[in-house]
């Protein structure tokens, strides 16, 4: 996975993982807890109603971070090219925050298919 700011690029069919930590406006980490839900959603464009990939995380590390695991089967059928993703958290108290705004997500070419 290549990360440039919030832009992501990965090779289609690879295993990848993204760790997300939530911070407040002062930069203090706000640990994710049981009852929180993290959504990693990928679409062709922000205006599409259907997503092409979504990973939902409800269990968190000891440090309160979310590990978003992308499996090979999640991307193996996606076309090469530019998509868009965001990360949204629904907190236990039902507050909803987009912690990574819509950002580029590029599926790169692969040579070895298995």
Beta strands, then each sheet from edge to edge (+ up, - down):
strand 1: 2-4
strand 2: 7-11
strand 3: 16-20
strand 4: 37-43
strand 5: 53-57
strand 6: 66-70
strand 7: 81-90
strand 8: 96-108
sheet 1: 1+ 2- 8- 7+ 4- 5+
sheet 2: 3+ 6-
end
